[in-house]
């Protein structure tokens, strides 16, 4: 990296940091251990870490549809809404991801940990027939409405890929096997998802309406994501050694304890669409009635505009807090 590029990256990170400090948040990022065991044994592990995965998923679009069925006096309705982020783009997502990753590397090295490379990991039996992926690219195939970003200059392995590009992993966590084959190196996984909106659909056939509401709520959520290996949306996980029977010597998954959000990142807080059914018309015709229905079908797309500097600042703060607080727990257990 030349000096001008280094300076540009530094200045961008500096501006993001200043913005993050001035931002308003619903609370502090809090983390908790999830089903950890024998964490004290990390102190006996080699001072080597292999970063098995590092991915950040940014929600860029959300959609919902509400329908009401046709009644005797009311027609059927259908209301759809798609909300997409504007004001932020792929280079911004990459900047945030790279900063989080590079800060992680710096922290590990400052504590005396050596990083195992993908080239070294690729020589293990565990990774035979796996696919080597190059980081620094965007993928829309991993989770609907999200773009997944991996760090620039970072290589990793996946079990395979679907035709659509969705990455495949193992159904169960087999990091302990990989650790053993890497001479008991600590296996580290980092996964986080940054949603920006919650969608709510409602309808009534009797009253003849359907509605979709979107509420902007940007931050971190402790829920479970539909990702390979059933990883939590926001988790930093450390695994060391293989004790047999599918267990590691030490297992330390750290997850987000509760939801945390940032205020003022998006200009609009709520969007709503409502469709009311037309009243059915009944014509008397002798011994029978003819009923005609005027159904409505409506699709609306909205743009959720954000302040790009505030978005990057909040994303970086959330990610940094999650990683750094997880590292603090790990370092405490890894002390000799």
N, C-alpha and C positions, 0 to 999 in steps of 0.2 A: 504494500500500500504506500503510495507516495505521500509526501508531506502535506500537500494541498488537500488530498482526500482525507488524511488523518485529521487535519484541522477542521474540515467540513463535518466529519462525523462527531468530533468533540463538541463543536459549536451547536450542532443539532441536539446532542444529548444534554448539553448545558441548558438550552432553552426549554427542553422537555422537563428537566429537573426543576427549574424555577417555576414553571407552570404547575407542576404537580404539587409543589409546596403551597401554592396559593389556592388550590382547588378545595372544594367542600365535599366531604365524604360522609356516608351514613354511619360510619364507625371504622374501627381498625380491623385489619385482616387478622383473624384468629385461626389457629390451626390446632389439630388434635391428632393423636395416633389412632390408627384404625387396625385393630387385631394384630398388633405388633407382638413379638416374642423374642426372648433372649437378646435384647438389644445391647446388653452390657458386653456381649462377645465381640462387638465391633472393635473393641480395643485390641483384640488379638488378630484382627484382619490385616493383611498387607496394606501398605499405604498406596494402593492402586485403585483407580476407579475407571470403570468402563461405562460411558453414557450410552445406554442401549436405545433410548428414544428421547427426543426433545421436540415437542410439537405444541404450537399454539393455534387454536381454532378461533377465528373471529366470525361472529355471526354478521352476515351482510344482507340477509333477506329473511323475511318471515311471512307466511300467508295462512289464511284461515277462510273457511266457507261455512255459512249457516244456511239451512234450508227449512222451510215450513211446508207441510203437505197441504194439498187442496182440501178444503172443507165444503160443506153444502153452500155456504154463503160467501166463502172467501177463496180466492185463487191461491195457487202455490207460489212461493217466493224463493229466491236464492240470492244471497249476498256474498260476494267474495272480496277479499282485500289482500293485497300484497304490499308490504312495506319494505323499502330498500334503503340502505345507508348511502348518503352522499356526503361529499366533503373530505373523504378519506379514501386512499387507494392502496394498491399492493405495495408500492415502495415504502409507504408509511408502516404497514403491517410488518414488512421485512425489517425495517429499522428497529422497531420495538423488539421483535424476536431476536435479532442479532445482539442487541444490547443486553437482553436478559441472559442469553447464552454466554456471551463473553464475560459478563460479570460473574456468572457461575464458575467458569473456568478459572478466572482470576482468584476467586475465593478459595477454591479447592487447592490450587497451587500454593497459595499463601499459607495454607495449613499443612503443606508438605506432601500433598497427594500427587502421585504421578498418573497421567491419563493414558489409558490403554487405547490404542488407535483401532479404527475399523479394519485396517489391514491385518493387524495382529489377531483381532477377534475373528476375522474371516477364515483363519487357518484352523479353527476349532471344528470338531466333528459336528457340534451343535448347529453351526451355520452352513453345513454342506447343503447345497441345493436351495439355499435362500437367495433372495434377490438383493443386490447391493443398490441402494438409492443414494442419490446426491442431493444434499440439502440446498437451501436457497431458492426453492421453487414453490409455487402456489398450487394447491390442489383443491378443487371444488367437489371431489368425489367421495370424501371421507364422511361427511355428515351434511344432510340436507340443509341448505340455506347458510352454510358456513364455508369459509376458505381456510384451509390448513396451511400454515407457514412453518417451514423448518429452517434452521440457521444456515447462513451462508458458510461454505467451507466445512460443513458437517456431513459425514457419510454415515449411513445406518442400514440395517438389514430388515427386510420384511419376508414373511413366509411365502408370499405370492401376491398377485394383484388380479382383480376381476377385469373383465373386458372394459369396464367403465373407468378403471383406474383405482378402485377402492382397495386399499392395502389390507392384507390378511395377516393375522397374528396367530398365536396358539390359543386354544380355547381356555386352557389353564395356565397359570403363571409358572414357567419353567426356568426362571432366572437363576435358581439355585444350581441347576445343571450347568448352565453357562458359566457361572462363577467358578465352579469346580474345574472346568476345562480351561479357565483363564488363571489357573493357579490361585484360586480363592480371591480374585479381584472383586471389589464391591461393584455390584451392578446398580446403576442409577437410571431411573425413568422420571421424566418430567412431562406432565400433561396439564394443559389448562384451556378453558373455553371462556370466551368473553361474549355473552349474549347482550343484546341491546334493547329487545322489545318482548313484551308478553302479549299474546293474542287471546281474545276471549270471544266465543261465538254463542249466540242465543237465538231462539226461535220459538214461535207458537203457531200451530196450525189453527187453533181455535180463534186466536186474536188476529191471525193473518199477517205476521211480520217475521222478518229475519234481520239480524244485526250482527256486525262484527266490530269489535273494539280493540284497539292496539294501544298499549301503554308503554312508553319508553322507560326502560329500567336498566341502565347500563352498569355492568359490574361483574362480580364473580358470584356463582351460585354453587352450593355444595351438592347439588343433585347428581344423578348418574347419567352419563352420556352413552349413546349407542355406539361405542367404539370397540375395536377389537380387544378381547380380553376383559370386557366389561369394566374398563378403567373408569374411575370417577372422573368427572369433568376437570376437577382441579386437584391434582395429587402429585406429590414428590415421594418417590419410593426408593428405598435402599435395601439391597439384598446381598448377604454375604454367605458363601460356603454352601455345602450340601451335607445335611445330617442324615440323609437317607429317608425313604418312605415319603418322598415328595416335599420334605421340609428343608428349609435353609438353616444354617447355623444361627443366623440373625436375620430378622425380618422387620422392617420399619417403614410401613406406608404412612405418610402424613397427609391429611386432607384438610380442606377448608371446613371450619367449624360452623360458620353461619354466613348468610348472604351479606355482601357489602356492595354498596353502589356509590356512584359519583354523580354529583349534581352539576347542572349547567353545561354538560358536554353537548347535549342536543338542544336545538332551538325550540322544538315543539315537544310537548309531553304526551299528548293524546291524539288519536285519530279514531273516527267512528264513521261507519256506513250503516244505513238503515233502509230497508226495502219494505214497503207496505203493499199488501195484496189489493188488487182491484176487487170491488164487490161483484160477485157473480150475478148475472142478469137472468131472471126467470121469466119465461114467456108462457102464459097459459095457452094451450092449444087443444081445446076440447077435453078429451079424457086423459091427456098426458101433458107433461111439462118439458120443455126444452131448456137445458141449462148450458150456458156458454161461460167459459172462464177466460179472463184476461190475465195470463201469467206474466210475471216479470222476471227477468234474468239479468243481473247486474254484476259487473266486475270492475273494481276500482283499484288503481295502483297509487301509492303514496310514496313520497320521498321524505326520509327522516334525515334532515340536514344536521351535520355536526360541526363543531369547531375543531379542526384537525389537530391543533396544538393541544387542546384540552383532552381530546380523545387519546392522543399518544401519551400524554402525561399521566392520565388516569390508568391506562393500560400498563404502562411501565411501573407505576407505583404498585398496582395490584400484583403484577407478576413478581416484582422484586420482593415485596413483603412476603408473598407465599414461599418463594424460594429461600430467602434469607432466614425466615423463621424456621423453615424445615431444616436448613443447614445447621442452625444453632442447636437443634435437638440432636441431630446426627453427630456433630462435633463433640457434644457433651458425652455421648455414648462411646465415641471413638477415642476418648482420652485414655492414655495408658495409666 
